[in-house]
Amino acid sequence: MVDKSAEVRGCDQDEAPTTGGDRAGPGTGTERILAETLAGVVHADQVRVDSHFFDDLGADSLVMAHFCARLRKRPDAPSVSMREIYRHPTVRSLAAALDDAPPAATAAPETATGPVRAAVPRPVAGAPTGTPHYVLCAVLQLAFFMAYSFGAALVLTKGVDWIGGASGLVDTYLRAIAFGGVTFAAVCVLPVVAKWVLVGRWRPRQIRIWSMDYVRFWCVKTLIRSDPLVFFHGSPLYTLYLRALGARIGRRVTVLSRRVPVCTDLLTIGDDTVIRKDVFFSGYRAESGVIRTGPVTLGKDVLVGEVTVIDIDTVMGDGTQLGHASSLHAGQRVPDGEHWHGSPAQPADVDYRAVGPARCGAARRAGYSLSQLLGAVLVYVPLAVAGSVLLFAAVPQFASLLEPGPTALTTWGFYADALVTSIALFFGAVVLGLLFTVTVPRVLNLAVRPDTVYPLFGFRYGMHRTIGFLTNRRFFKTLFGDSSAIVHYLGGLGYRLSHVEQTGSNFGTIMKQDNPFLSSVGRGTMVADGLSIVNADFSSSSFCVSRVTIGPHNFVGNYVAYPSQGRTGDDCLLATKVMVPVDGQVRQGVGLLGSPSFEIPRSVLRDSKFDHLKDGETFRRRLAAKNRHNVFTMALHLLARWVFFFWVALVVSIAADLYSTLGLSVIALANVLTLAFTVVDMVLSERIATGFRGLRPLYCSIYERPFWRHERYWKVTSVSEAIMVFNGTPFKSVIWRWLGVRVGRRVFDDGCYFPERSLVAIGDECVLNEGSRIQCHSQEDGTFKSDHSALGAGCTVGVGALVHYGVTMGDGTVLAPDSFLMKGEEMPQGAHWAGNPAREMPDELPVPPAHRVDAAAARTRTGGAAAPGRAP
């Protein structure tokens, strides 16, 4: 295939618009500047001022991003955002809008009560931290991990020895209950005790990154997020856990998000508030060399939508709502009773509350919590512990792996048994897990009827939660995704995919749903990674599941949350991180971008370049070749995962054999070696998948071999949740560097992810916040594009923000939380951008002047009991 990497940086010469005939020349100074700049971008001598950017000139968002960047470099040119480009898609209309706009220094956002302004604090650089502090922090974090591993090994060995000495099945089960119950309680209490001992009460402050204060912060954050009670999100046990950590939480509060807040003393939640899943509200953020902590205050009867970000120093008043795919930035306050959405949020006339109340009293909540605890202590933990003991004792091949003494390690039989055991366990678990996943949820689904309001914390709520848990296992979606097999797997889960138009890439490898039996995707629709189908709606006392239908011939971009009230129909493009509208007419035949969303062209001329590969005999031949390539890729994926499992099982077996002679230290060492081998596995799989050369920018069809190889790279490489273990440590930058990322010195990474490692460059002292992504690719319908992205020194990428491909962030730039920096954008040095799509922001954000919410007053209205000894 011809190398087309240069094409992702601008329009090709052979695609430059012809300008023969009569031309509509520029009539104003602004029109002249815009026309001259655009002509240079699209490689034309001149462009008509009434030519449509996308329909007539054949431009796309990447080309127009370069147009905006060139305008920012001209001192005589106005600043233009991508939102303005789509709203005014000709030079004439854009110039008129810019000429009519008030000066940037005086322009203020409009709200229902008129233009208002509220100060938004800019990041202030912290004191520089030198290499000695950086190294010392790494040493202390490693020591913490070693100490934790040693403690875990001590408890595990003592417990297994005690359970293994039982006489009979009943005695084994009883001992497993006793050991599991005590261990479970200790592991749940340890993070709470550590928080109060190491930190005490969280207060608004700055913590210098890599300092001793930061080490204490990191230890507490790591412990509270590894607490088993995190798995009880959506339960009263979870809010009880947050109260124990110091949060002020009122009555009948439901928190469905697994993203545990860290600075809990700064969190206030009023009665009857609901926080939906995938919400960031941690109470801190990283910026310019410091961790800044601050309050998050949610009043009574508040609804926080799915996939939202709530920054520090924010307040939501009583009866307020924040829509899905939205964010509140520092300094924003939502007045009582108002509904806001967007990123950053702004007032909206939309009601996101879709389910009425039901009877759900204290007895029901207490009974549900008790049943969860009993299930964990009496069923899950004993089965895990006693089941493992009995399995290895009953099967000869398993038992031989645990024969004490180093002599067993010198025999070939030991390694043969390890090989057979790993094959039986791994592939047996794959087959049984697949059968379990496609059968058991079908039975459980009989208990939950659609469009019926049920009370929370009952039998049906438990069935609903179990269905979601069982059908959202990442392993099988990663295995089958990006191939023709995924539609059969999703059909087995319960998706309604009638009359599938097979493309070979109907769905990506990352997606989830609340209920697969109520999820429908139309014919010819293609879905990129990150789709979240929101079938369930909640109040503080009830829930209801509904069918979600994504229409035919859609393209759904990355990280889209599609709610049950979504108002899109046929032939729509839902761009990356778009906020799907839930009001107004049903959108058809258009594209939607941003939060709040606005219409863009459904497709552009450049993306139709490969349409000849989508039908006819050529399509059938290439699809068959893609399927063969994908089958081999899936086999490689299984092989790679089995090799990793085999080596881990071998380490565990060797440690068990040497335990009788070397004692407890060998078990702790096995924990460390397992983590080390995880890193080695990530690095080796990355290097092998890229041929030890790194990735190259692509512009091709999904029916061409370079894209198939890129899919293989995604699937075979093992960089996923495993690397998140190193969040907030210097080790993560080292691992990224081994994986091909060009990383500068003393980069702070609190949870960023790079799907294409060797296409990313990160400058010195950058700060990458939790949930952020630098994604160097895009797929729209049947066209795939990728390119490099680079961050200069001292950049900050906010919580939940996404940086696309072909992006350059200048030194000292700041991208606000939940922002979407579109492909091809160039942020000037020291700029502060925010929004979806991101644009340069003023120092102030909208806050209506009437009915302002006072944070201190809101805390007194929560109705929740303060922690013992808490000062007001």
N, C-alpha and C positions, 0 to 999 in steps of 0.2 A: 504494500500500500504506500502511496505517496505520503511523505512526511508533511503533515498539516499542522504542526505545532505552532507555526507562525500565525495561522488563521485565527486563533483564539485571542490574538491581541488587536484585532481590528478587521475591517472589511477587506476582502481580497481585491486586487486590482481588477480582475475580471468581473467583480460584482459591483464596481463603482457605478453610480447612476449616470446615465447619459443625460446630457443637458442641451440637446439640440432643440431648435425651434424657438418660439417666443419664450422669454424668461420673465418671471415676475421678480423684478429687482427689489432690493431693500429700500424701504421708504423712510426709516428712522435710524438714528445712530445705534440703538440697541439691536435693531434688525440687521444692520450691517455687521456688527460685531459677532452676532450669533451665526449669521450666514457664512462669514469668513472662517470662523472656527470650525463649524460643522463641515464645510467643504474640505478642510484639511484632514479631518478625521475620516471621512468616507472616500478620500482620494479623488475628489472631483474638482474641476476648475471653478465651478460655481453651482449653487443649489438654489432652487426656487423657494421663495419665502412661504409659499402656500403648499409646498410638497410635504406630504405626511412622512414623518420620520420612519415609520415601520412599513406602511403599505407601499409608498412610492420609492423611498430611498433604500429599502431592504435592510435597515439597521435593526439591531436587537439591543437588549439591555446592556450588553458588554460594550458595544460601540458607543452607546449614549453615555455610559459611565465615563469613558475616555473623553467624550465631549465635555461633560461636566468638569472633569479634572483639568482640562485645558483652559476652560473659562476661569477656574479659580486661580490659575497662574497668570492671567492677564490683569494688570492693575486697572484697566479701563472697562472690565467686564463685570456684570452682576454675578452673584453666586446663584447657582441653579442646582436643585435637588432632583433625584429621580422621580419623586412624586410629582413635581411640577412638569417634568418631561412627559409623563403619561397623561396628565390632565390637559396639557397644551401641546399636542404632538406636531405642530408646525412652527416654523420660525416666526411667522406673523403672530399667531395666537400666544406663543411663549413671550415674545417681546412685549405684547400688549399687557399681559399679566404682570410682567416684571416692572413695566413702567407705571402701572396703576398701584403696585404694592407700596405700602408705607416703608420708610427707611428701616433697615434692620435694627438700628439702635433704638428705635421707638416702637417697632411693631410688637404687639403683645398678643398672646393667644386669646381667642374669643370663647366665652362660656355663655351659659344661659343668662347670666346677669351682667354681661358686658366684659370688656377686656380688663384683665387683672394680671398681677404679677406677684410671684413669690420667689424669694431668693433660693437658689440651689447651690449648695457649697461645692466649690471646685476642689479636686484632690490637691493636697499639699504634700510635697515630697518629704518623706521622713529622712532622718539622719542616715547617711550611707553606712552600710554594714560591710565590714571588711572580710577578707578570706578567712582569717582565724576564727571569727564568730561563725561563719558558714560551715567550716570544718567541724568545729566544736558541736554545733547543733546536730550535724550528721552523726557524730560519735554518740551523743546522748540519745538520739532517737534509735540508733542501733542497739544501744545498751538496754533501752526500754523494751524493745522487741525481744531481745535475748532473755531478759528477766521474765517477761510474760510467757515466753516459750518454755522456760525452765519450770515456772509455776504450773503451767498447763500439763507438762509432762509428769510432774510430781503427782498431781491429782489424778491424772488418767491412769498411770501405772498402779497406784494404790487401789483405785477403784476396780480396775480389771483384775488385779490379783485377788481382791476380796470376792468379786462376783464369780471368778473362775473356781474358787474353792467351795462353791455351793454344792449341795447334794440334791440333785433332782431338778426338774424343770420348774416346779413351783418355788423352790428356794431361790433358784436363779432369778426368777421374775421378781420376787419380793426384794431381793438384794438390789436388783437393777432399779426398782422403784425408789428404794431408800437412797441409793447413791445418786441416781439421776435427780431426785427431788432436791437433795441438799446442794448438789452442784449447780442446778438451775437457779436456785435461790441465791447462792453466793455470786454467780456470774451476773445476775440481775442487780444485786445490791452494790457490787464493787464499783461500777461507774458513778453511781450516786455519791458514794462515800468519797471517791477520788475527786469528784467535782468540788465538794464542800471543803475538802482538805487542801487541795492544790490551788484553788481559785477563790473559794468563798462565794461572795455575791458578785455577779457580773455588773459592771457599771460602764456608762459611756466613756470610752477612753481610746487611746491609740497604743498599739503594741508593736514595737519595732520587730520586723521579720528577722529571724535567725537569732534573736536575743534569748536570754534565759526565760524571760516572760513568755516569749513565743513557744519555747519548749513545753512549758506548763500548759499553755493554750492547746498545743497540738496533742499532748497526752490526754487531756480531758476530752477533746473532740473525738479522738480515736476510740476511746473507751465508750463514750455514750452512744456512738454510732455503731458499735459492735455489740451492744447489749441485745440479748434475745428478745426483749420487750419491743424492739423496733419492728419485729415481725407481726406484732399485734396492732399495727396501724389500722385505724377504722374501728377500734374497740375502746370501751371505757378504760381498759387497762393502759392503753397508750397515753391518754390524757392524765391518768394517775401517775404514770412515769414522768411526764413533763412537769406535773406539780411537784413531784419529789425533787426534781432538778431545780425548782425555784420559780417556775412560770406561774403567773396569776391567771388561772383559767376558771371561768364560770361554770354554771350548771348546764347540762345537756349539750355540751360542746362535742362535735364530731370532727376528728382530724383524720383524713384519709391519705395524706401525703406521707411517703416513707422518708422524705428528706428531713431528717431530724434537726430541729433548731438547736444551735449550740449555746448561744448566750441567753439562756432561758429566763434569767432574772429580769431581762429587758423585754420579755414577751408578755403582753396582756391580751386576753381573749375574753369577751363578754359572753353572757348566757346565750344559748341557742344558736351559736355561730357554727357554720360549716366550712371547713377548708378541704377542697377537693384534692384529688391525687395530682402528683407531679408539681407541687407548689414549692418554691424556694422561699423560705422565711427564716433564715438561719440567725439573724440578729447581728451579723458582721459582714464585712466585705474587705477584700484586700486591694490596696491601691498605693502606688508610689512608695514602696518600701515599708508600709505599715499595715497592720490589721486594725481596722476601725470598727468598734462596736457601737451600737446605738439601739434605741427602742423601736419596737414594732407594736402598735396598739390597734386592736380590732375591737370595736364596740359590740353591743348586743345585736343578735339577729343578723349577723353579717354573712354574706355568701361570697366566697372566694373561688373563682372558677378554675378549671383545669389548666395545667401548663402555664402558670403565672409566676411572676417574680415580684416579691415585696421587699424592697430595699429597706435599709435602716432609716430611722428618723421619718417614719411614715405613720399616718393615722387614718383609719376608716371609722366613721361615726356609726351610730346606731342605725340599723335597718338599711345599710348600704350594700351594694353589690359591685364586684369586680369581675368583668366578663372573662371568658377563657382566652388564652393566648395573649394576655395583657400583662402590664407591669406598672407598679407604683415606684417612682424614683424618689430619692432622698429629698425631703422637704414638701412632698405632696400630702395634702389632707383632703379626704373625701367627706363633705358635709353630711349630716344626718339625712337619711332617706334617699340619697342620690345614687344613681347607677352610673358607673364609669366603665370604659373599656379602651383598649388601644395600648400602644407602647411608645412613649409614656402615656398613661391613662388620661382620658378626657371625658367630660360628661356625655352621656348617651341616653337616648330614650328607648331603652331595651330592657325588658324584664327577663332575667336569666333564671328565675325561680320557676321550675317546671313541674313541681310536685307539691301537693298539699300535705298538711300534717296528719299524723296518726297517733293513736294512744301508745305511748312508750314511757312507762314510769320507771321509777328508781328500782323496783323489784326486777323488772325485765333486764335492765342494764346490769344489775348485780348478778343475776342468774347467768347471763351470757358470759360475763367475765369469769365467774366461777367454773363454768363448763369449759372455757378455754384453758384455764389453769389445770383443771383435772385431766383434760385431754393431753396436755403437754407432759404432766408428771406421771400419769398412769398408763399412757399409751405410747406417745411418740418417743420420748426419751428412753423408756425401758425397751421398746422394740429395737431402737438403734443400738443400744448397748448390749442387751442380752442376745439380740439376734446375731450380732457380729460374733460374739463369743461362741454361741452354739454352732454357727456356720463353720467357723474355722476348726471347731472341735470335732464336727461330724464328718466333714469331707476330708479324705486322706491327703489329697493334693494340697489343700489349704493347711492342714495340720502340720505337714512336713515343712512348710515354710517357717513355722514358729518353733521348730525344735531348737532348744537352747544349745549354745556352744558354737565357737567359731569354726569347728571342723566341718559343719554342714556347708559352709560357704565355699569350701574347696572342691565340692563335688558337682559334676555336671547335672546331676539329678535335681539339685536345688534350683538351678536356673531354668531347667526344663519345666519344673513344677510352677515356677513363677511365670513363665511364658504361657503355659496352659491356663493357669488361674486367671491371668490378666485378660486373655482372649475370652474365656468363658464369662467372666464378670462384665467386661465392657460390652461385648456384642450381645450378650444375653440381656443386659440392662437396656440396650438400645431397642431391641425387638420387643421386650416386655413393656418398656416405657411407651413405645409407640402404640401398642395395643391398648394399654391402659388409658392413654390420652384420648384416643378416638372412641372409647366405649363408656367409661365411667361417667364423664360429664354429661353424656346423653341421658343417662338414668337420672342424674341429679337435676337436670333441667326440667324434668316433669313436675318438680315442686314449685317452679317459678313461672307464673304466667305473665305475658307482656301486658303493658298498659294497665297494670293493677297496682294500687298503692298498698304497700306492706309496711308494717312497723319495723323499725330497726331492731337489731339485736334479738332476733328470734330464729326459728328453724329455717325459714325461707331466706333470711339474710345470710345465715351460715352457708346455705346451699349456693346462693349467688356468689359469695366470696370464694368458695371452693371451686366453682366453675372457672372463675377468672384465674385462680392460682394454677389449676391444672392445665388450662389451655394456653397459657402464656409462657410456657417453657421456651427459653431461647435456643436450646440445642437443636430442635427439629426445624425451627424456622431458619436458623443459620444453615442447616444442612440442605434444606430443599429450596431456600430462597434463591432469587436470581436464576431460576431455571424453570422449565416446563413442569417439573414435579411439584412446585409449590401450590398450584391450583388444585391438584389432587389431594394434597395434605390439608389445605384449608377446607376443601369440600368434606373431607373426613372429619374435621373438627366441627363442622356444622354450618360453615358459610354457605350462603345461597349464591352460587356462581353459575346459573343456568346459561346454556348456550355460550360457553367460554370461547372467545376468540384468542387462540394461543399466539403469544408473541415471543415466548421464551424468556421474557423478563416482566411478567405480569405483576409480580410483587418482589420487593427487596427482601433482605434477610432480617430486618428489624421492624416489627410491627406488633401491636397488641390490641386487645378488645376487651370490653367488659363481659360480653356474651356472644360467642361465635354464632349461635343459633338465631340471633337477631341481627346479623350483619349481612348486608347484600352489596355486591359490587357488580355493576353493569357490564355488558359485553364490550370488549375492546378497551376497557379502562386499564391503565398502567399506573402502578403505585411505587414510588421510590421508598427509601428507608425512612423509618420513624413515624409511620402512620399510627395514630391512636384513635380507635373508634370508641366513642363515648356513648355506650348504650344505657347507662344508669344515671338517674338524677336523684338527688338527695335533698331532704330537709333535715332539721335537727332531730326529727322523730320518725322519719319515714324514708322509703326509697321506692323507685319504680323503674323497671327496665322497658325499653322501647326499641323498635326496629330502627336501624340506621341504614339508609340506602344511598350509596354513591352511584350516580347515574352512569349510563354507558358513554364510551368514547371520551372519558375524562383522562387527564393526567394529573396525578397528585404528587406534589413535590415533597421534599424532605421535611420531617418533623411537623406534620399537620395534625392537629387535634380536630376530629370531625364529630360535632355534637349531634344528638338525636334530633334537634330542631333545625339542622343545617338546611339552608335555602339555596341549594345549587342543583341543577338538573343535568341535561345532556351536554356533551361536548364542551366541558369547562377545563381550564387550566388553573389548578390551585397551586400557587407558587410556594416556595419554601417558607415555612413559619407563618403562613398566612392565617389570619383570623377568619374562619368560615362564618359568613353572616347568618344570623338566626332570625332576621326580620326582613320585611319588604318582599318584593316579588322574587320568584324563583329565577336565578341567573342561569342563562343558557347561551352557549356559543361565545363565551367571553373568557378572559383570564382574570384572575383575582390575585392581587398582591398586597402585602402590608397588613398592619394592624393599627387602626381599623382598615379593612380591606377596601380597595378601589379597583375599578376595572382597567384592564390592560388588554392588548391584542391577544387573541387566543393562540396565535402562532405568528411567526415572522418568516420572511422569505428565506433567510439564511438557514433556518431549521428544516426547510423542505428540501434541502439539497440531496437527502438520501431517501426521498419518498419512493424512488423507483425500486428500492430494495424491499418494500413493505408488501408487495403483492405479486401474484403471478408465479411462474415457475422458478424465477430467481429467488423469491421469498421462501418457497417450499424447500428448495435445495439448501439455502443458507440456514434455515431454521433446523433442518435435520442435522447439519454439521454443528450448529450451536448446541443442540441437544447431546450429541456425542461428546463434545468437548465438556459440557456441564456434567455429564455422568462420570467422566474420568475425574473431574474436579471434586465431585462429591466423594468419590472413592479416596482421593488424596486427603480430603478433609477428615474422613473417618480414620484413615491410616495415621495421620498426624496426631489426632486426639488419642488414638490407642497407644501410640508410642509414648506419648506423655504419661498416660495412665500406667503403662508398663513400668516406666522408670520410677514413678512415684511409688507404685506397689513394691518394686524391688527395694527401694530405700527403706520403706516401712518394714519389710520382711527382714532385711539385714539388721535393722535396729532391734527388732524383736529377738533375733537370734543372739545378738551380742549383749542384750540387756542383763542376762544372768551373770556375765563376766565383767562388764564395764559399768553396769548400773544405770542410774537415772540420766547421766550426762549424755548417753548415746541417744536417748529418746529426744532430749532437747536439741541435740545436734541434727537429728533427722528432720525436725521442724524447720531448722534453718536451711538445711540442704534442699528440702522440698521447695522453699521459696526461691533459693538460688537457682534450682533447676527450672523453675517457672520462668525466670528471667532468661536463662540460656535457651529455653525452648522458644520464647518470643523472638529473640535475636536471630537464632538459626532459621526459624521459619520465615522471618522477614527477608533475610539475606538470600535464602534459597529461592523464595518466590520471585524476587526481583533479579535473580541471576547475578547477585553481587554487584549490580551496576546502578541500582536506583531506578525510580520511575521517570518517564518522560511525559511532557504535555501531549495530550491527544485531542483530536477533533475527528470523530469518525462515527459511523453507524453502529448500532448495537448488533448488527449482523456481520460485523467484520472482526477478524481474529484479534486485533489489538484490544478491543473491548472485552472479548472473552478472557484474554489473559489478565486484564485488570479485575474482572470478576473473580478469577482464580486467586489473585493476590488478596482480595478481601476475604475470601473464604478459607484459604489455607493458612494465612498468617493468624497467629494466636493472640494478637494484641486486642484485648477487650476489657472486661471487668478486672482482669488480673492486675493490670498496671495501676488501677485506682488504689491499690493497697499502699502505693508509695506517694499518694497525694500529700502535698505540704512538706515534703522532705527533699534534700538535695539529691537523693538517689534517683528521683524521677527524671531530672534533667540528664543525668548520666545515662539512664536507660534510653531516653529519647535519642540521645546522641548515638548510642550503639545501634538504634533502629533506623538511623539515617537522617534524623532531623538535625538541621544546623542550629545548634543552641548556643547562646552566648553564656557569659558568666553570671552566676548567682541569680538565675531565673527562678521565680517563685511560681510553682504550678500547683494550684489547689484542687484541680479536677478537670483540666482541659483534655480534649481528645483530638487526635489528628488521624483521619481515615487514610490519608496518603502521607506517610512520614517524610519521604525523601523530597517532597515538593514544598516543604515548609522551612522557613528560616525565622528564627527568633533572636532578637538582639539582647545585649547585656541588660541585666536588671529589670527585665520585663515581669509583669504580674498577670497571671492567668487565673481567673476565678473559677469557682465550682460550676460545673455544667456548661462551660463554654466549649466551642468547637471551632477548629480551623479546617474547613472542608474544601479541598482543592479540586472538586469535581462538580459537575452538574449533568443531569440527564433530563431532557425534555422530549417526550414521546420517544422517537427512535434515534435520537441524536445524543451522543456523549461528548462532553468537553471536560478537559482538565488543564490546569496550569499552576505555576508557582504562586505562592503568597508569602509575603515577607513583612515582618514586624521590626521596626527600628528599635533602638535602645530606649529603655524606660517606658515602654508602652504598657497600657492597662487594658485588659479585655474583661468586661463585666460579667457578672453572674448570668448564666444562660444565654450569653451572646453568641452569635454565629458569624464567622468571617468566611466569605466565599472565596472562589478561586480568582487568580489574577489580581489580587489586592495588594496594595502597598500602604502600610501605616508608618508615617514619619516618626522621628524620634519624639518621645514624650507625649504621644497622642493617647487619648482616653476614649474607649468605646463603652458606653453606658450599659447597664444590665438589660438583658432581653433584647438587645439591638440586633439588627440584621444588616451587616455590611455587605452590600451586593457585589457581585463579580465585577472586576475591573476598576473598583473605586480606588482613589488615591487620597489619603488623609494627609493634609499638610502638617508640618512639624508643629507640635504643641496644640493641635486642634482637639476639641471635645465634641464628639458626635454621639447622637442618641436617636432611637426610634427604629421603626420597622416599616419601610427601609430607612437605614441610618442617614442622617443629615446633620450638618452643623447646627448646634443648638445654642440658644441664648442662655444667659446666666440664670434665667428664671423660667418656671413652669407654671401652668394654669392652676390657680386655686380661687374659687369663687369667694368674694369678700363676705357675703352673708352667711350666717350659721357656721362660722368657723368652729372646728373641733379642737378642744384643748386636751392635750395628751394626759395631763395630770388628772383632769376631771373625768376623762374616759376611764381611767384606771379605777376610780371609785365606783363606777357603775357596773363593774363586771359581775358582782354578786358572788365571786369565788372566794374561798377562804385562802388567806395568805399562808405561806409556809410558816412553821413554828419559828417564833423569834424574829419574824420579818419586820423591818422598820417600814413605816409608811412612806 
